[in-house]
Amino acid sequence: MYKYTVKEKSIISGDILLLTLQPEKISEQIRFYPGQYAAISYYLGSRPSPTRCFSIVSSPREKYLQFAMRIGGAFTQAATTLEIGDRVDVDGPFGQFTLDPEFDDNLVFIAGGIGVTPFMSILRYATEIRLNKPIRLLYSCRSQDHIPFMAELLEHERQNPNFKVAFFITDGQVTPIADAQITKQTINEESLSLVTNNWSKNITYFICGPTGFRKNFETILSKVVDDPDRVVTESFTQATKLSIGSKFSLPTLTYSLTALALLFGTGFIMSVDLARAVPKILNEQAASSQNSTSTSPTSSNSSTSTPTSTSTNGNSSSATTNSAPTQTYSQPITSVS
Ligand SMILES: Cc1cc2nc3c(=O)[nH]c(=O)nc-3n(C[C@H](O)[C@H](O)[C@H](O)COP(=O)(O)OP(=O)(O)OC[C@H]3O[C@@H](n4cnc5c(N)ncnc54)[C@H](O)[C@@H]3O)c2cc1C
């Protein structure tokens, strides 16, 4: 867990809270790959808030950590009341929504609404390091008035000759903007093939948006993409509800309890095995000492062929009882920069 404080906050595109955080100590800050996400919580008075996941918007090369949250429920509304200097805890990084420089050649990013956030980190980084890979972003938003990061995306287009963005508006009027490709339609198979028509192979598609949006493109792409590794998706759905103020998630708790149960189970099985083995050894020792004193071959045979379990068992329980007390038995992820 990393300790950060609020450096800046602003509302962009109507209902998006842009939160910029700085590390309390320069030496203790999260290292991540562009496209990954973090779990964050803050304090309401002295009480910690619940923990929620947000894709990191900033590039790993930036000094500050940035998140963009669509203001909706209790968590994001309370986040708007944070003051400059307030503490924010950051856990992570998490996720595999990242580029593989060896594998990914031609990149198509498909974003729906606030699902643009992980792409912002990747695009900022790509522009900074002058990444020499063609990137096309197809970005779907409800209304032209609410396109988070529109100006910045057009600036990336100007600075990065490998990058092109197309905006798709689903509701309301569309007003042409100089140098911006903006149309009123949903992203469909045709729009996908248009951006990739001169790319012969090795196209990797990254999809991030609402569940229905993501599933729609998974279905469309399953018809044209042979290798499932070439379709990478991010889901903004929280798998488990994290309890207020708790630093233990449900999966962590489940894993810990399972590990404990396995440990005790193994110990129990070992004790039972020992309890069975010890009397046998004692019995064999007793039998051999009897044999050594006996001259009769019959009695010798009977001690080996006839199980001496009855008497031995009787001894074993007391032997076991007596002997029981003595029978005990990531990833730090490196920065890309
Ligand atoms: C990997 C990942 C990355 C994300 N990145 C971003 C991002 O960059 N920007 C952004 O705005 N959002 C992002 N989200 C979604 C974000 O975590 C939740 O939507 C956010 O917590 C909602 O906050 P809220 O204030 O609207 O509602 P809350 O007050 O947090 O919750 C209201 C109710 O909705 C439930 N709930 C909260 N979040 C989810 C969820 N994701 N799925 C299902 N039920 C939920 C809660 O249990 C509660 O019952 C991401 C989610 C994930 C899993």
The ligand as a MOL file (V3000), in Angstrom:
LIG
                    3D

  0  0  0     0  0            999 V3000
M  V30 BEGIN CTAB
M  V30 COUNTS 53 58 0 0 0
M  V30 BEGIN ATOM
M  V30 1 C -10.2790 -2.7780 -13.0770 0
M  V30 2 C -11.2280 -1.6220 -12.8990 0
M  V30 3 C -10.8850 -0.3770 -13.3840 0
M  V30 4 C -11.7670 0.6810 -13.2480 0
M  V30 5 N -11.4090 1.9150 -13.7080 0
M  V30 6 C -12.2730 2.9440 -13.6080 0
M  V30 7 C -11.9350 4.2490 -14.0690 0
M  V30 8 O -10.8420 4.4980 -14.5480 0
M  V30 9 N -12.8540 5.2320 -13.9380 0
M  V30 10 C -14.0970 5.0110 -13.4080 0
M  V30 11 O -14.9050 5.9550 -13.2930 0
M  V30 12 N -14.4480 3.7750 -12.9600 0
M  V30 13 C -13.5640 2.7530 -13.0350 0
M  V30 14 N -13.8980 1.5250 -12.5600 0
M  V30 15 C -15.2300 1.3430 -11.9960 0
M  V30 16 C -15.2170 1.8350 -10.5850 0
M  V30 17 O -14.4010 1.0890 -9.7300 0
M  V30 18 C -16.6340 1.7610 -10.0240 0
M  V30 19 O -17.5400 2.0370 -11.0200 0
M  V30 20 C -16.7740 2.7870 -8.9360 0
M  V30 21 O -16.4020 2.2430 -7.7290 0
M  V30 22 C -18.1620 3.2590 -8.8100 0
M  V30 23 O -18.1430 4.1870 -7.7790 0
M  V30 24 P -19.5100 4.8480 -7.3750 0
M  V30 25 O -19.1970 6.0050 -6.4790 0
M  V30 26 O -20.2940 5.1490 -8.6050 0
M  V30 27 O -20.3130 3.7320 -6.6480 0
M  V30 28 P -19.9770 3.0660 -5.2370 0
M  V30 29 O -20.3650 3.9960 -4.1570 0
M  V30 30 O -18.5740 2.5880 -5.2650 0
M  V30 31 O -20.9190 1.8250 -5.2620 0
M  V30 32 C -22.3200 1.8810 -5.4340 0
M  V30 33 C -22.8040 0.4470 -5.5520 0
M  V30 34 O -22.3020 -0.1550 -6.7420 0
M  V30 35 C -21.4940 -1.2860 -6.4200 0
M  V30 36 N -20.3470 -1.1830 -7.3030 0
M  V30 37 C -19.3650 -0.2840 -7.2450 0
M  V30 38 N -18.5260 -0.4580 -8.2450 0
M  V30 39 C -18.9740 -1.4750 -8.9720 0
M  V30 40 C -18.5320 -2.1070 -10.1460 0
M  V30 41 N -17.4480 -1.7190 -10.8030 0
M  V30 42 N -19.2500 -3.1500 -10.5990 0
M  V30 43 C -20.3380 -3.5660 -9.9600 0
M  V30 44 N -20.8190 -2.9960 -8.8350 0
M  V30 45 C -20.1500 -1.9650 -8.3620 0
M  V30 46 C -21.1100 -1.1580 -4.9660 0
M  V30 47 O -20.8840 -2.4150 -4.3740 0
M  V30 48 C -22.3210 -0.4470 -4.4030 0
M  V30 49 O -23.3200 -1.3770 -4.0930 0
M  V30 50 C -13.0220 0.4800 -12.6450 0
M  V30 51 C -13.3500 -0.7740 -12.1440 0
M  V30 52 C -12.4620 -1.8100 -12.2580 0
M  V30 53 C -12.8410 -3.1340 -11.6960 0
M  V30 END ATOM
M  V30 BEGIN BOND
M  V30 1 1 1 2
M  V30 2 1 2 3
M  V30 3 2 2 52
M  V30 4 2 3 4
M  V30 5 1 4 5
M  V30 6 1 4 50
M  V30 7 2 5 6
M  V30 8 1 6 7
M  V30 9 1 6 13
M  V30 10 2 7 8
M  V30 11 1 7 9
M  V30 12 1 9 10
M  V30 13 2 10 11
M  V30 14 1 10 12
M  V30 15 2 12 13
M  V30 16 1 13 14
M  V30 17 1 14 15
M  V30 18 1 14 50
M  V30 19 1 15 16
M  V30 20 1 16 17
M  V30 21 1 16 18
M  V30 22 1 18 19
M  V30 23 1 18 20
M  V30 24 1 20 21
M  V30 25 1 20 22
M  V30 26 1 22 23
M  V30 27 1 23 24
M  V30 28 2 24 25
M  V30 29 1 24 26
M  V30 30 1 24 27
M  V30 31 1 27 28
M  V30 32 2 28 29
M  V30 33 1 28 30
M  V30 34 1 28 31
M  V30 35 1 31 32
M  V30 36 1 32 33
M  V30 37 1 33 34
M  V30 38 1 33 48
M  V30 39 1 34 35
M  V30 40 1 35 36
M  V30 41 1 35 46
M  V30 42 1 36 37
M  V30 43 1 36 45
M  V30 44 2 37 38
M  V30 45 1 38 39
M  V30 46 1 39 40
M  V30 47 2 39 45
M  V30 48 1 40 41
M  V30 49 2 40 42
M  V30 50 1 42 43
M  V30 51 2 43 44
M  V30 52 1 44 45
M  V30 53 1 46 47
M  V30 54 1 46 48
M  V30 55 1 48 49
M  V30 56 2 50 51
M  V30 57 1 51 52
M  V30 58 1 52 53
M  V30 END BOND
M  V30 END CTAB
M  END
